[in-house]
Every structure is written in structure tokens, then in C-alpha cells.
Amino acid sequence: MSNRTFTMIKPDAMKNGHAGAILDRIIKEGYKIKALKMLKLSAEKAGEFYAVHKERPFYGELVDFMSSGPIIAAILEKENAVAAFRELIGATNPAQAAEGTIRKLFATSVGENAIHGSDSDENALIEGSFMFSGLEQC
């Protein structure tokens, strides 16, 4: 179990003006931000990040969506970070997400679900290293 996880506030939440509220919620839940930046992924970089989904039918739409506008990427720290963060963000489908979760509050659909959270300690390390150099992490 790691104490770090990776997240991205996705283009839909950025466009809809929810980034500040989402970051505030993350901080209020006790996470320490260890790295943070705003950027716009190219289609190539979005494709690399989501390469694990390359054979799935939604891959092209996912790449197009994730490269459609700016995102905020962050590495977060808290005890049992990955599992706790997955609980905080809620189910991928906001209609099925628990009340009070980030996706229930800010997502509009399965495809535009406001936020990404790593699904394992291993992926948190891989995803965080994809977005941040060692010099950018505290």
C-alpha cells in the first residue's frame, strides 16, 4: 500500500469551472498536494497515457476528449491514498456514484466524468511519472 496517488481533473470539469471546487474538496479530505500543474495533452500524449485501453472501442473518443482542453494533473499524498481517493471520486458513471463523491457532484456522463484517479499503487507511480519529472515532485 502506497501513500501516493495520481489524479487529473479532466477537460469537462475544467471547461465547466469546477477545478477549484474539486481541488478544495481534495485538500479538505486531507490530501497533501505533492505535485500540481495545468497542461493541455496532445492527442499523441493522451494516447500514450491511455495506451492500456488501446484495444477498447472507446479509446479514440477518450483520446479526443482528453486532448480537447486543459487538464490539471496532481500527485496526492495521504494514508492509503489510492483506495481512499477512488472512494472519494466515486463510480465512473456519475448516475451510479455515491452521494457526495466528486463524480456525483461534477461529472455529466460516463465519458465526461470530471476526474481520473489511479486504480492501483503501481499505476499511481506509472501515471505520476508520466506527467511529472522527479524534480517536479515534492
Sine and cosine of phi, psi and omega as CSV:
sin_phi,cos_phi,sin_psi,cos_psi,sin_omega,cos_omega
0.00,0.00,0.75,-0.67,0.00,-1.00
-0.97,-0.25,0.32,-0.95,0.07,-1.00
-0.97,-0.23,0.21,0.98,0.02,-1.00
-0.81,-0.59,0.53,-0.85,0.11,-0.99
-0.63,-0.78,0.18,-0.98,0.00,-1.00
-0.87,-0.49,0.59,-0.81,0.07,-1.00
-0.62,-0.78,0.37,-0.93,0.18,-0.98
-0.70,-0.71,0.75,-0.67,0.21,-0.98
-1.00,0.10,0.86,-0.51,-0.20,-0.98
-0.99,0.13,0.25,-0.97,-0.07,-1.00
-0.81,0.59,-0.57,0.82,-0.01,-1.00
-0.91,0.41,-0.68,0.73,0.02,-1.00
-0.93,0.37,-0.57,0.82,0.05,-1.00
-0.91,0.42,-0.75,0.66,-0.03,-1.00
-0.88,0.47,-0.59,0.81,-0.05,-1.00
-1.00,0.07,0.08,1.00,0.08,-1.00
0.97,0.25,0.45,0.89,-0.06,-1.00
-0.99,-0.16,-0.02,1.00,-0.10,-1.00
-0.86,0.52,-0.72,0.70,-0.02,-1.00
-0.88,0.47,-0.70,0.72,0.01,-1.00
-0.91,0.42,-0.61,0.79,0.01,-1.00
-0.92,0.38,-0.72,0.69,0.03,-1.00
-0.88,0.48,-0.66,0.76,0.03,-1.00
-0.86,0.50,-0.69,0.73,0.00,-1.00
-0.90,0.44,-0.67,0.74,0.01,-1.00
-0.87,0.49,-0.72,0.69,0.00,-1.00
-0.91,0.42,-0.69,0.72,0.00,-1.00
-0.90,0.43,-0.40,0.92,0.05,-1.00
-0.99,0.13,0.05,1.00,0.10,-0.99
1.00,-0.10,0.15,0.99,0.04,-1.00
-0.99,0.17,0.62,-0.78,0.14,-0.99
-0.99,-0.17,0.74,-0.67,0.03,-1.00
-1.00,0.10,0.88,-0.48,-0.04,-1.00
-0.98,-0.17,-0.30,0.95,0.09,-1.00
-0.33,-0.94,0.58,-0.82,-0.05,-1.00
-0.40,-0.92,0.72,-0.70,0.13,-0.99
-0.33,-0.95,0.43,-0.90,0.09,-1.00
-0.96,-0.28,0.68,-0.73,0.02,-1.00
-0.41,-0.91,0.20,-0.98,0.10,-1.00
-0.89,-0.45,0.89,-0.46,0.01,-1.00
-0.96,0.28,0.69,-0.73,0.18,-0.98
-0.96,0.28,0.29,-0.96,0.06,-1.00
-0.86,0.51,-0.61,0.79,0.01,-1.00
-0.89,0.46,-0.74,0.67,-0.01,-1.00
-0.93,0.38,-0.63,0.78,0.06,-1.00
-0.89,0.46,-0.65,0.76,0.04,-1.00
-0.89,0.45,-0.64,0.77,0.05,-1.00
-0.90,0.43,-0.70,0.71,-0.04,-1.00
-0.88,0.47,-0.67,0.75,-0.05,-1.00
-0.99,-0.16,0.40,0.92,-0.03,-1.00
-0.83,0.56,-0.48,0.88,0.02,-1.00
-0.86,0.51,-0.40,0.91,-0.01,-1.00
-0.99,-0.17,0.17,0.99,-0.15,-0.99
-0.82,0.58,-0.56,0.83,-0.05,-1.00
-1.00,0.04,-0.07,1.00,-0.03,-1.00
-1.00,0.09,0.49,-0.87,-0.08,-1.00
-0.91,0.42,-0.38,0.93,-0.04,-1.00
-1.00,-0.02,0.00,1.00,-0.09,-1.00
-0.82,0.57,-0.77,0.64,-0.03,-1.00
-0.87,0.50,-0.70,0.71,0.04,-1.00
-0.90,0.44,-0.64,0.77,0.01,-1.00
-0.89,0.45,-0.71,0.70,0.02,-1.00
-0.89,0.46,-0.71,0.71,0.03,-1.00
-0.87,0.50,-0.71,0.70,-0.01,-1.00
-0.90,0.44,-0.74,0.67,-0.08,-1.00
-0.94,0.34,-0.29,0.96,0.06,-1.00
-0.97,-0.23,0.18,0.98,-0.08,-1.00
-1.00,0.10,-0.22,0.98,-0.03,-1.00
-0.14,-0.99,0.01,-1.00,-0.04,-1.00
-0.93,0.38,0.41,-0.91,0.10,-0.99
-0.77,-0.64,0.28,-0.96,0.20,-0.98
-0.90,-0.44,0.83,-0.56,0.05,-1.00
-0.97,-0.26,0.60,-0.80,-0.01,-1.00
-0.49,-0.87,0.53,-0.85,0.21,-0.98
-0.95,-0.30,0.78,-0.62,-0.10,-1.00
-0.88,-0.47,0.50,-0.87,0.01,-1.00
-0.78,-0.62,0.72,-0.70,0.05,-1.00
-0.13,-0.99,0.41,-0.91,0.06,-1.00
-0.85,0.52,0.71,-0.71,0.00,-1.00
0.81,0.59,0.72,0.69,-0.19,-0.98
-0.83,0.56,-0.73,0.68,-0.10,-0.99
-0.89,0.45,-0.81,0.59,-0.05,-1.00
-0.90,0.43,-0.67,0.74,-0.01,-1.00
-0.90,0.43,-0.63,0.78,-0.02,-1.00
-0.94,0.33,-0.62,0.78,0.05,-1.00
-0.87,0.49,-0.62,0.79,0.05,-1.00
-0.92,0.39,-0.66,0.75,0.00,-1.00
-0.90,0.44,-0.63,0.77,-0.06,-1.00
-0.99,0.17,-0.48,0.88,0.04,-1.00
1.00,0.04,0.03,-1.00,-0.04,-1.00
-0.88,0.47,0.49,-0.87,0.02,-1.00
-0.83,0.56,-0.64,0.77,0.05,-1.00
-1.00,0.07,0.92,-0.38,-0.06,-1.00
-0.87,0.49,-0.42,0.91,0.04,-1.00
-0.92,0.38,-0.42,0.91,-0.01,-1.00
-0.98,-0.21,-0.08,1.00,-0.03,-1.00
-0.96,0.30,0.56,-0.83,0.01,-1.00
-0.91,0.40,0.51,-0.86,0.04,-1.00
-0.83,0.56,0.66,-0.75,0.05,-1.00
1.00,0.07,-0.16,0.99,0.03,-1.00
-0.97,0.25,0.32,-0.95,-0.03,-1.00
-0.86,0.50,-0.69,0.72,-0.01,-1.00
-0.93,0.36,-0.58,0.82,0.05,-1.00
-0.90,0.45,-0.61,0.79,-0.05,-1.00
-0.99,0.17,-0.57,0.82,-0.22,-0.98
-0.82,-0.57,-0.24,0.97,-0.03,-1.00
-1.00,0.10,0.45,-0.89,-0.01,-1.00
-0.93,-0.38,-0.33,0.94,-0.03,-1.00
-0.27,-0.96,0.08,-1.00,0.07,-1.00
-0.88,0.48,-0.66,0.75,-0.02,-1.00
-0.97,0.26,-0.60,0.80,0.01,-1.00
-0.93,-0.36,0.98,0.19,-0.15,-0.99
-0.96,-0.29,0.39,0.92,0.23,-0.97
0.96,0.29,-0.60,0.80,-0.17,-0.99
-0.45,-0.89,0.53,-0.85,0.10,-1.00
-0.94,-0.34,0.60,-0.80,0.14,-0.99
-0.67,-0.74,0.70,-0.71,0.01,-1.00
-0.84,0.54,0.56,-0.83,-0.05,-1.00
-0.98,-0.17,-0.03,1.00,0.04,-1.00
-0.37,-0.93,0.31,-0.95,0.06,-1.00
-0.87,0.50,-0.67,0.74,0.00,-1.00
-0.87,0.49,-0.74,0.67,0.00,-1.00
-0.93,0.38,-0.53,0.85,0.06,-1.00
-0.87,0.49,-0.68,0.74,0.02,-1.00
-0.92,0.39,-0.71,0.71,0.00,-1.00
-0.89,0.46,-0.76,0.65,-0.06,-1.00
-0.92,0.38,-0.66,0.75,0.04,-1.00
-0.89,0.45,-0.66,0.75,0.01,-1.00
-0.94,0.35,-0.46,0.89,0.06,-1.00
-0.91,0.41,-0.65,0.76,-0.10,-1.00
-1.00,-0.04,-0.41,0.91,-0.09,-1.00
-0.75,-0.66,0.67,-0.74,0.14,-0.99
-0.98,0.21,0.22,-0.98,0.05,-1.00
-0.86,0.51,-0.52,0.85,0.01,-1.00
-0.94,0.34,-0.37,0.93,-0.04,-1.00
-1.00,0.01,-0.11,0.99,-0.05,-1.00
-0.97,-0.26,0.73,-0.69,0.01,-1.00
-0.99,-0.11,0.00,0.00,0.00,0.00
